[in-house]
Amino acid sequence: MPRSCQDGAAETARVVRRRYDCLRAIVTEPREKRALVEATGTPRSTLDDIVRELESTGLVTYDDGVWRPTTSGRVAAEVHADYRETVTDLRAAAPVVDSLPHDTPLGRQFLEGATVHEAERALPDAVVTSILESVADAEQIRGFAPTAFVGFADRFQNEAVDSGGQLELVLAPDLFDLLTGHAAGEGTAETSTVLAGEIPVEFGLWIADDTEAGVVVYAGQGIEGVVINDSPEAIAWAESLYERVAETATPAELTPA
């Protein structure tokens, strides 16, 4: 990209960021100055400077007494709105996911539009409930776990298969005694497939019926929080990661307690 284009793009980004409220009002509905003053709550003298700045950047035009967005102005407003929404999603997830290593392959595909459940000391069981509710009525649950806690392992497996769901779970090798020694029974073993494999990430993952996916972030002897997303992009990311883990795992016997 030529230097002049780069400079122009930087200036456009700066103007959109500083003047977004006014640009959004014009994109929402072309307006004459008085209506724009009312819509933005901006004094007329200040508004004059703002719209002229938007105009000089090619984001709006003045036509027959009305300020209107240009095509690039409309698209720039949409892009900036998406950016602000993404940043909001990232900030919501930060208390849960920022404890993961910096190279964790958890990106915007999963975090955009996600629902975040942060563990609270006053209600430590609430975050676990969000996981159990996700898998409760699913017909197929796939997932992996690099670590586990006895009580949670019991509840997760029982919730996944009690309604006839099929569970396929990849466990780190050192988790078999912990999970199978406590959660396995005759009924659950028939509907569960357990695989042993290396888990290359420090979070757990589940996929419920290809319609919802979740990530579990651990902390010490408990769960830091849970991030759940049902967007096609998030589910595709989760399925790709799960398949990479499962393809190197080997079947294992789930032994009743």
Disulfide bonds with the S-S distance in Angstrom:
none
